[in-house]
Amino acid sequence: LGVMLFVMALALGPDEGPLRRAAPGVLWVALAFMSTLLSTRAFALEVEDGTLEDLLLTPGGKEWIYLGKLLFQMLLLLPMGLLALLVVGGLFYLPLERGFALFLTLGLGMLGYASVATFYAGLLSRLRGREVLLPLLLFSLVVPVVLAAVRATVGLLEGLPGDEVAGWWQLLWVFDVVYLTASTLLFPLVMEG
């Protein structure tokens, strides 16, 4: 992650203008890359050890398996996302005065992304080539989340008032609720197949 951000900063040159304009997109590409890599491993241990079927036979709903995997991913993604935000802030000359608002945007965007990524990781867990299929299926669905997160980040870094950024937060919130609800309801059906 750090190498990718450093290479992007070097590729854009030393001028502050291009670096600041590219920073939100670079940040969210790095976060999407990080979340996708993490999601490919979400069910890997269970599949490699042959314990996925045992896990699915445990008492309780299968949706709790999904929610547990999602919670674990969020516990890993949020600190890594905060670190990525600080690294991008340092390399791309970003003003990070609105840190809480940026972290809120980070959390909302990553929740929407991780909810779909975890669902697809479960869906593809028994297939060969799941590491290749996951990004192909995932990126088409998470475009609205990434777009809204980038626009909210741009607004915050440009110093726009909270009212103008709130529209993007509302859109992120709606996508989070829709994706999380749909994934939670569909996960048991997907894992039975």
Residue pairs with C-beta under 8 A, 6 or more apart in sequence:
1 30
1 33
1 34
1 80
1 84
1 87
2 87
4 30
4 33
5 26
5 30
5 84
5 87
5 88
5 91
6 91
8 22
8 26
9 19
9 91
9 92
12 18
12 19
12 22
13 19
16 93
19 91
19 92
19 93
20 92
20 93
20 94
20 157
22 92
23 88
23 92
23 94
23 157
24 150
24 153
24 154
24 157
25 150
26 88
26 92
27 84
27 85
27 88
27 153
28 109
28 146
28 149
28 150
28 153
30 84
30 88
31 77
31 81
31 84
31 106
31 109
31 110
31 113
32 113
32 139
32 142
32 146
34 77
34 80
34 81
34 84
35 73
35 77
35 110
35 113
35 114
35 117
36 117
36 134
36 135
36 138
38 73
38 76
38 77
38 117
39 73
39 114
39 117
39 118
39 120
39 121
39 134
39 138
40 121
40 130
40 131
40 134
42 69
42 73
42 117
42 118
42 121
42 122
42 125
43 52
43 69
43 121
43 122
43 125
45 51
46 52
46 55
46 125
47 125
47 126
52 125
52 126
55 65
56 62
56 65
56 191
58 65
61 188
62 187
62 188
62 191
62 192
63 184
63 185
63 187
63 188
65 122
65 187
65 191
66 118
66 119
66 122
66 183
66 184
66 187
67 184
69 118
69 121
69 122
70 114
70 115
70 118
70 180
73 114
73 117
73 118
74 110
74 111
74 114
77 110
77 114
78 106
78 107
78 110
81 106
81 107
81 110
82 103
82 106
85 96
85 102
85 103
85 106
86 96
88 94
89 96
94 157
95 157
95 159
96 102
98 156
98 157
101 156
101 162
101 165
102 153
102 156
102 157
104 169
105 149
105 152
105 153
105 156
105 165
105 168
105 169
105 172
106 149
108 149
108 152
108 169
108 172
108 173
108 176
109 145
109 146
109 148
109 149
109 152
109 172
111 176
111 180
112 142
112 145
112 149
112 172
112 175
112 176
112 179
112 180
113 142
113 145
113 146
115 176
115 179
115 180
115 183
116 138
116 141
116 142
116 145
116 179
116 183
117 134
117 138
117 142
118 183
119 179
119 183
119 186
119 187
119 190
120 134
120 137
120 138
121 130
121 134
122 187
122 190
122 191
123 190
124 130
124 133
124 134
124 137
127 133
141 179
144 171
144 175
145 172
145 175
145 176
145 179
148 168
148 171
148 172
148 175
149 168
149 172
151 168
152 165
152 168
152 169
152 172
155 164
155 165
155 168
156 165
